[in-house]
Amino acid sequence: MSLLEEYLYPALVFSIILAVGFAVRKILTRVIRHWAERTETKLDDVILGAIRSPIILWFLVGGIYAAVALIRLPLNIAVVVDRGLLALLILSIAWTLANIASGVIKYYGSKIGAAIQVTSLGQIITKFAILSLAIVIVLSELGIEITPLVASLGIGALAIALALQDTLANFFSGFYILAEKSIRVGDFISIEGVGEGTVVDISWRTTKIQTLPNNLIIIPNKKLAESIVTNYDLPEQELSLSTVIGVSYDEDPDRVEQILLDEARKAVREMGGTNPDFTPLIRFAPADYSLNFTVIWRAINVRERGRQIHEMNKRLVKRLRAEGIEIPFPVRTVYIRRERGQGLKSSTRRQATRRAVNGAKSG
């Protein structure tokens, strides 16, 4: 066999396999794209984007392998080429799987409303894990002893995990919060012992809450996950508001109730941010120095709470004054009861003291 024939056939085989690779990629891309257009999910687009480029690399590796097999190479060179091609194939497959896993994490992260930082960190960790496993497999195939390396990596990973214990706890707590959807960006929440405000960001380490005075509360995700949280936007934003107003015991409760109910209905219609379909409620209870009436109505969200209670209180006070209803000041009457025996003893003490004083003067 001439030198031309010896290298012409392998080159021809390599070219044919590579051409088949381009054809397969084109056909596969068209089929997957057509199938993707008929589905609502975007996962097929993720898979298509991940395998589009590696297909050519796989056929390239196959073409080189077939061409080398037709060439009479020395055994030691052939072994090196085979192992190199196998390592390249393993790494390319691992890279493809890492891209698919990263795309899936990004897709579901957007579905659950995960923060960009959490999604990105999850993608990095997944890629690192898959590629690390691929490198270990490649080293094993190349005949390199990996047991000491794996042991060293295990000890190093344990040390890193212990050093980053709080960071990892915050990361997984943040991911759990986002996946559960119990707290979302934009929700108005109240944290027991911390404060309340609007969630503006949930990152991989902390959650940021903007309070009504425009301050920023930064709380670690681990502490947030362990706290008792009231979410005013779940299950719905609408909520009940109430205010208590007291009148004198001399007033007629029925008349006061009708006046308050009439004014509350007007307020609900006029002050905005309320549910006009909800009829205000009045609840009565006697207190220490006044007859207390609780007025209840519905607001569209908790952000209206301060303004509406302020407005409702002003309207109710003005209406009661206009109707001549007395709003009492806090008053407490204290009755002191003196026992008869105690009174005699006190009188006896006063007489004894008076005699002693008179005796001293006369002396």
VEXDRENMAR-684246 format. One line per field, with one value per residue (C-alpha): residue number from 1; x, y, z. Coordinates in nm, 2 decimals. Layout:
BEGIN
num	NUM / ...
X	X / ...
Y	Y / ...
Z	Z / ...
END
This chain:
BEGIN
num	1 / 2 / 3 / 4 / 5 / 6 / 7 / 8 / 9 / 10 / 11 / 12 / 13 / 14 / 15 / 16 / 17 / 18 / 19 / 20 / 21 / 22 / 23 / 24 / 25 / 26 / 27 / 28 / 29 / 30 / 31 / 32 / 33 / 34 / 35 / 36 / 37 / 38 / 39 / 40 / 41 / 42 / 43 / 44 / 45 / 46 / 47 / 48 / 49 / 50 / 51 / 52 / 53 / 54 / 55 / 56 / 57 / 58 / 59 / 60 / 61 / 62 / 63 / 64 / 65 / 66 / 67 / 68 / 69 / 70 / 71 / 72 / 73 / 74 / 75 / 76 / 77 / 78 / 79 / 80 / 81 / 82 / 83 / 84 / 85 / 86 / 87 / 88 / 89 / 90 / 91 / 92 / 93 / 94 / 95 / 96 / 97 / 98 / 99 / 100 / 101 / 102 / 103 / 104 / 105 / 106 / 107 / 108 / 109 / 110 / 111 / 112 / 113 / 114 / 115 / 116 / 117 / 118 / 119 / 120 / 121 / 122 / 123 / 124 / 125 / 126 / 127 / 128 / 129 / 130 / 131 / 132 / 133 / 134 / 135 / 136 / 137 / 138 / 139 / 140 / 141 / 142 / 143 / 144 / 145 / 146 / 147 / 148 / 149 / 150 / 151 / 152 / 153 / 154 / 155 / 156 / 157 / 158 / 159 / 160 / 161 / 162 / 163 / 164 / 165 / 166 / 167 / 168 / 169 / 170 / 171 / 172 / 173 / 174 / 175 / 176 / 177 / 178 / 179 / 180 / 181 / 182 / 183 / 184 / 185 / 186 / 187 / 188 / 189 / 190 / 191 / 192 / 193 / 194 / 195 / 196 / 197 / 198 / 199 / 200 / 201 / 202 / 203 / 204 / 205 / 206 / 207 / 208 / 209 / 210 / 211 / 212 / 213 / 214 / 215 / 216 / 217 / 218 / 219 / 220 / 221 / 222 / 223 / 224 / 225 / 226 / 227 / 228 / 229 / 230 / 231 / 232 / 233 / 234 / 235 / 236 / 237 / 238 / 239 / 240 / 241 / 242 / 243 / 244 / 245 / 246 / 247 / 248 / 249 / 250 / 251 / 252 / 253 / 254 / 255 / 256 / 257 / 258 / 259 / 260 / 261 / 262 / 263 / 264 / 265 / 266 / 267 / 268 / 269 / 270 / 271 / 272 / 273 / 274 / 275 / 276 / 277 / 278 / 279 / 280 / 281 / 282 / 283 / 284 / 285 / 286 / 287 / 288 / 289 / 290 / 291 / 292 / 293 / 294 / 295 / 296 / 297 / 298 / 299 / 300 / 301 / 302 / 303 / 304 / 305 / 306 / 307 / 308 / 309 / 310 / 311 / 312 / 313 / 314 / 315 / 316 / 317 / 318 / 319 / 320 / 321 / 322 / 323 / 324 / 325 / 326 / 327 / 328 / 329 / 330 / 331 / 332 / 333 / 334 / 335 / 336 / 337 / 338 / 339 / 340 / 341 / 342 / 343 / 344 / 345 / 346 / 347 / 348 / 349 / 350 / 351 / 352 / 353 / 354 / 355 / 356 / 357 / 358 / 359 / 360 / 361 / 362 / 363
X	0.00 / 0.14 / 0.19 / -0.09 / -0.34 / -0.23 / -0.33 / -0.60 / -0.84 / -0.82 / -0.87 / -1.17 / -1.32 / -1.27 / -1.43 / -1.73 / -1.79 / -1.76 / -2.00 / -2.25 / -2.21 / -2.31 / -2.61 / -2.72 / -2.69 / -2.90 / -3.17 / -3.17 / -3.19 / -3.48 / -3.67 / -3.62 / -3.71 / -4.03 / -4.12 / -4.03 / -4.27 / -4.56 / -4.49 / -4.52 / -4.22 / -3.88 / -3.68 / -3.65 / -3.49 / -3.24 / -3.15 / -3.12 / -2.89 / -2.67 / -2.62 / -2.60 / -2.23 / -2.10 / -2.26 / -1.99 / -1.72 / -1.84 / -1.84 / -1.50 / -1.36 / -1.52 / -1.37 / -1.02 / -1.06 / -1.16 / -0.89 / -0.62 / -0.74 / -0.67 / -0.32 / -0.04 / 0.09 / 0.33 / 0.16 / 0.26 / 0.14 / -0.19 / -0.25 / -0.18 / -0.42 / -0.69 / -0.67 / -0.66 / -0.97 / -1.15 / -1.07 / -1.19 / -1.52 / -1.58 / -1.51 / -1.74 / -2.02 / -1.98 / -1.98 / -2.30 / -2.47 / -2.34 / -2.50 / -2.83 / -2.84 / -2.75 / -3.03 / -3.28 / -3.18 / -3.22 / -3.55 / -3.70 / -3.54 / -3.73 / -4.05 / -4.03 / -3.91 / -3.57 / -3.32 / -3.05 / -2.78 / -2.93 / -2.99 / -2.64 / -2.48 / -2.68 / -2.56 / -2.20 / -2.22 / -2.39 / -2.13 / -1.84 / -1.98 / -2.03 / -1.70 / -1.51 / -1.66 / -1.57 / -1.21 / -1.19 / -1.31 / -1.06 / -0.77 / -0.88 / -0.90 / -0.55 / -0.42 / -0.35 / -0.40 / -0.70 / -0.75 / -0.51 / -0.66 / -1.02 / -0.92 / -0.75 / -1.06 / -1.29 / -1.09 / -1.07 / -1.44 / -1.51 / -1.29 / -1.46 / -1.80 / -1.72 / -1.58 / -1.88 / -2.14 / -2.34 / -2.30 / -2.43 / -2.72 / -2.82 / -2.79 / -3.02 / -3.26 / -3.29 / -3.35 / -3.61 / -3.79 / -3.80 / -3.91 / -4.19 / -4.31 / -4.42 / -4.22 / -4.18 / -4.01 / -4.27 / -4.45 / -4.52 / -4.42 / -4.38 / -4.10 / -4.15 / -3.89 / -3.74 / -3.99 / -4.20 / -4.17 / -4.16 / -3.93 / -3.70 / -3.45 / -3.38 / -3.02 / -2.82 / -2.71 / -2.96 / -3.31 / -3.35 / -3.67 / -3.76 / -3.95 / -4.22 / -3.97 / -3.75 / -3.49 / -3.35 / -3.35 / -3.10 / -3.16 / -2.97 / -3.19 / -3.13 / -3.27 / -3.56 / -3.65 / -3.65 / -3.86 / -4.24 / -4.34 / -4.67 / -4.72 / -4.98 / -5.00 / -5.09 / -5.33 / -5.46 / -5.37 / -5.71 / -5.73 / -5.94 / -5.86 / -6.01 / -6.00 / -6.15 / -6.33 / -6.48 / -6.78 / -6.92 / -7.13 / -7.41 / -7.46 / -7.71 / -7.52 / -7.77 / -7.76 / -7.38 / -7.36 / -7.58 / -7.38 / -7.05 / -7.19 / -7.32 / -6.99 / -6.79 / -6.99 / -6.93 / -6.56 / -6.53 / -6.69 / -6.49 / -6.13 / -6.02 / -5.81 / -6.10 / -6.34 / -6.67 / -6.86 / -6.78 / -7.02 / -6.84 / -6.90 / -6.94 / -6.85 / -6.94 / -6.76 / -6.77 / -6.43 / -6.30 / -6.41 / -6.59 / -6.82 / -6.58 / -6.69 / -6.46 / -6.51 / -6.41 / -6.37 / -6.17 / -5.86 / -5.71 / -5.37 / -5.17 / -4.99 / -5.31 / -5.33 / -5.17 / -5.34 / -5.69 / -5.68 / -5.57 / -5.85 / -6.11 / -6.02 / -6.05 / -6.39 / -6.53 / -6.42 / -6.55 / -6.89 / -6.93 / -6.85 / -7.10 / -7.37 / -7.30 / -7.16 / -6.91 / -6.57 / -6.44 / -6.09 / -5.93 / -6.07 / -6.02 / -6.21 / -6.04 / -6.24 / -6.05 / -6.22 / -6.12 / -6.20 / -6.35 / -6.08 / -5.81 / -5.98 / -5.99 / -5.63 / -5.54 / -5.74 / -5.58 / -5.23 / -5.32 / -5.44 / -5.13 / -4.91 / -5.10 / -5.06 / -4.69 / -4.65 / -4.85 / -4.65 / -4.32 / -4.44 / -4.56 / -4.23
Y	0.00 / 0.34 / 0.62 / 0.81 / 0.53 / 0.47 / 0.82 / 0.89 / 0.62 / 0.74 / 1.10 / 1.00 / 0.80 / 1.10 / 1.34 / 1.11 / 1.07 / 1.44 / 1.52 / 1.27 / 1.45 / 1.79 / 1.62 / 1.45 / 1.78 / 1.96 / 1.69 / 1.65 / 2.03 / 2.05 / 1.76 / 1.89 / 2.24 / 2.13 / 1.92 / 2.22 / 2.45 / 2.21 / 2.21 / 2.48 / 2.39 / 2.54 / 2.24 / 2.11 / 2.43 / 2.39 / 2.03 / 2.15 / 2.43 / 2.20 / 1.92 / 2.13 / 2.20 / 1.88 / 1.66 / 1.78 / 1.72 / 1.36 / 1.28 / 1.45 / 1.22 / 0.92 / 1.02 / 1.06 / 0.73 / 0.55 / 0.72 / 0.63 / 0.27 / 0.26 / 0.40 / 0.17 / 0.36 / 0.23 / 0.06 / 0.32 / 0.61 / 0.43 / 0.38 / 0.75 / 0.86 / 0.62 / 0.74 / 1.10 / 1.06 / 0.87 / 1.15 / 1.41 / 1.22 / 1.18 / 1.55 / 1.66 / 1.44 / 1.57 / 1.93 / 1.86 / 1.71 / 2.00 / 2.25 / 2.06 / 2.05 / 2.42 / 2.50 / 2.29 / 2.47 / 2.81 / 2.71 / 2.59 / 2.88 / 3.12 / 2.92 / 2.94 / 3.30 / 3.23 / 3.51 / 3.53 / 3.48 / 3.16 / 3.02 / 3.11 / 2.95 / 2.64 / 2.63 / 2.67 / 2.40 / 2.15 / 2.22 / 2.18 / 1.85 / 1.70 / 1.81 / 1.70 / 1.35 / 1.35 / 1.44 / 1.16 / 0.91 / 1.04 / 1.01 / 0.66 / 0.57 / 0.72 / 0.48 / 0.75 / 0.64 / 0.85 / 0.70 / 0.95 / 1.23 / 1.13 / 1.10 / 1.45 / 1.60 / 1.44 / 1.58 / 1.92 / 1.92 / 1.84 / 2.12 / 2.36 / 2.25 / 2.31 / 2.65 / 2.75 / 2.59 / 2.91 / 3.01 / 2.68 / 2.69 / 3.03 / 2.91 / 2.60 / 2.80 / 3.06 / 2.80 / 2.63 / 2.97 / 3.03 / 2.68 / 2.68 / 3.02 / 3.11 / 3.44 / 3.61 / 3.93 / 4.20 / 4.05 / 4.25 / 4.04 / 4.08 / 3.89 / 3.83 / 4.02 / 4.18 / 4.41 / 4.43 / 4.56 / 4.47 / 4.19 / 4.35 / 4.07 / 3.71 / 3.63 / 3.31 / 3.44 / 3.71 / 3.85 / 4.22 / 4.39 / 4.75 / 4.90 / 5.17 / 5.44 / 5.34 / 5.15 / 4.82 / 4.51 / 4.25 / 3.91 / 3.58 / 3.32 / 3.07 / 3.30 / 3.39 / 3.03 / 2.97 / 3.28 / 3.31 / 3.51 / 3.67 / 3.72 / 3.99 / 3.91 / 3.54 / 3.38 / 3.72 / 4.08 / 4.20 / 4.21 / 4.34 / 4.66 / 4.78 / 5.07 / 5.11 / 5.43 / 5.49 / 5.70 / 5.79 / 5.55 / 5.80 / 5.75 / 5.52 / 5.22 / 5.16 / 5.53 / 5.54 / 5.21 / 5.35 / 5.68 / 5.49 / 5.24 / 5.53 / 5.71 / 5.40 / 5.32 / 5.67 / 5.64 / 5.31 / 5.46 / 5.79 / 5.73 / 5.48 / 5.16 / 4.97 / 4.69 / 4.88 / 4.55 / 4.47 / 4.62 / 4.76 / 4.58 / 4.73 / 4.53 / 4.66 / 4.59 / 4.79 / 4.90 / 5.07 / 5.42 / 5.40 / 5.21 / 5.08 / 5.02 / 4.84 / 4.94 / 4.68 / 4.72 / 4.56 / 4.72 / 4.61 / 4.55 / 4.61 / 4.91 / 5.10 / 5.02 / 5.33 / 5.58 / 5.42 / 5.39 / 5.75 / 5.87 / 5.65 / 5.77 / 6.14 / 6.09 / 5.89 / 6.15 / 6.44 / 6.27 / 6.18 / 6.54 / 6.67 / 6.44 / 6.56 / 6.22 / 6.25 / 6.10 / 6.06 / 6.12 / 5.82 / 5.83 / 5.59 / 5.63 / 5.48 / 5.39 / 5.36 / 5.15 / 5.19 / 4.92 / 5.04 / 4.88 / 5.04 / 5.38 / 5.34 / 5.24 / 5.54 / 5.76 / 5.61 / 5.67 / 6.04 / 6.09 / 5.93 / 6.15 / 6.46 / 6.38 / 6.33 / 6.66 / 6.85 / 6.69 / 6.79 / 7.15 / 7.17 / 7.03
Z	0.00 / -0.10 / 0.14 / -0.03 / 0.01 / 0.37 / 0.47 / 0.20 / 0.33 / 0.70 / 0.59 / 0.38 / 0.67 / 0.90 / 0.65 / 0.60 / 0.98 / 1.03 / 0.75 / 0.91 / 1.23 / 1.07 / 0.91 / 1.23 / 1.42 / 1.16 / 1.15 / 1.53 / 1.58 / 1.34 / 1.50 / 1.86 / 1.76 / 1.59 / 1.90 / 2.13 / 1.95 / 2.03 / 2.40 / 2.66 / 2.86 / 2.79 / 2.90 / 2.55 / 2.44 / 2.73 / 2.61 / 2.25 / 2.34 / 2.55 / 2.29 / 1.97 / 1.98 / 2.15 / 1.87 / 1.63 / 1.89 / 1.95 / 1.58 / 1.55 / 1.82 / 1.65 / 1.31 / 1.47 / 1.64 / 1.32 / 1.12 / 1.37 / 1.36 / 0.99 / 1.03 / 1.15 / 1.45 / 1.71 / 2.00 / 2.26 / 2.04 / 1.97 / 2.34 / 2.42 / 2.13 / 2.25 / 2.61 / 2.50 / 2.28 / 2.56 / 2.81 / 2.56 / 2.51 / 2.88 / 2.95 / 2.66 / 2.78 / 3.14 / 3.01 / 2.82 / 3.13 / 3.34 / 3.10 / 3.09 / 3.47 / 3.49 / 3.25 / 3.44 / 3.77 / 3.60 / 3.45 / 3.77 / 3.96 / 3.74 / 3.79 / 4.17 / 4.17 / 4.30 / 4.33 / 4.07 / 4.33 / 4.45 / 4.10 / 3.99 / 4.30 / 4.24 / 3.88 / 3.98 / 4.24 / 4.00 / 3.73 / 3.97 / 4.10 / 3.76 / 3.61 / 3.93 / 3.89 / 3.52 / 3.60 / 3.86 / 3.60 / 3.34 / 3.59 / 3.66 / 3.29 / 3.24 / 3.51 / 3.77 / 4.13 / 4.26 / 4.61 / 4.78 / 4.58 / 4.67 / 5.04 / 5.03 / 4.85 / 5.11 / 5.40 / 5.23 / 5.16 / 5.52 / 5.64 / 5.40 / 5.50 / 5.87 / 5.80 / 5.59 / 5.81 / 5.87 / 5.50 / 5.38 / 5.64 / 5.51 / 5.15 / 5.20 / 5.41 / 5.14 / 4.88 / 5.10 / 5.15 / 4.78 / 4.69 / 4.95 / 4.83 / 5.18 / 5.15 / 4.82 / 4.70 / 4.73 / 5.02 / 5.34 / 5.63 / 6.01 / 6.19 / 6.56 / 6.76 / 6.44 / 6.27 / 5.96 / 5.61 / 5.24 / 5.12 / 4.86 / 4.80 / 4.89 / 4.82 / 4.89 / 5.23 / 5.36 / 5.31 / 5.29 / 5.42 / 5.37 / 5.66 / 5.64 / 5.78 / 5.47 / 5.68 / 5.57 / 5.78 / 5.68 / 5.83 / 5.77 / 5.59 / 5.87 / 6.13 / 5.90 / 5.85 / 6.22 / 6.31 / 6.34 / 6.03 / 5.95 / 5.57 / 5.51 / 5.14 / 5.19 / 5.12 / 4.99 / 5.03 / 5.16 / 5.54 / 5.83 / 6.01 / 6.34 / 6.58 / 6.93 / 7.05 / 7.39 / 7.50 / 7.84 / 8.05 / 8.04 / 7.66 / 7.50 / 7.34 / 7.06 / 6.95 / 6.96 / 6.76 / 6.48 / 6.47 / 6.44 / 6.18 / 5.97 / 5.98 / 5.91 / 5.60 / 5.47 / 5.55 / 5.36 / 5.05 / 5.06 / 5.19 / 4.92 / 4.96 / 5.12 / 5.01 / 4.95 / 4.93 / 5.30 / 5.55 / 5.85 / 6.18 / 6.53 / 6.84 / 7.19 / 7.53 / 7.86 / 7.99 / 8.31 / 8.24 / 7.91 / 7.68 / 7.41 / 7.05 / 6.80 / 6.44 / 6.18 / 5.81 / 5.52 / 5.34 / 5.01 / 5.17 / 5.48 / 5.33 / 5.38 / 5.75 / 5.90 / 5.67 / 5.70 / 6.08 / 6.11 / 5.88 / 6.05 / 6.40 / 6.29 / 6.13 / 6.42 / 6.68 / 6.47 / 6.42 / 6.79 / 6.89 / 6.63 / 6.77 / 7.13 / 7.24 / 7.53 / 7.48 / 7.84 / 7.97 / 8.14 / 8.49 / 8.78 / 9.11 / 9.42 / 9.73 / 10.06 / 10.32 / 10.68 / 10.93 / 11.26 / 11.48 / 11.28 / 11.32 / 11.70 / 11.72 / 11.51 / 11.74 / 12.05 / 11.90 / 11.83 / 12.19 / 12.33 / 12.12 / 12.21 / 12.59 / 12.55 / 12.37 / 12.63 / 12.91 / 12.75 / 12.72 / 13.09 / 13.20
END
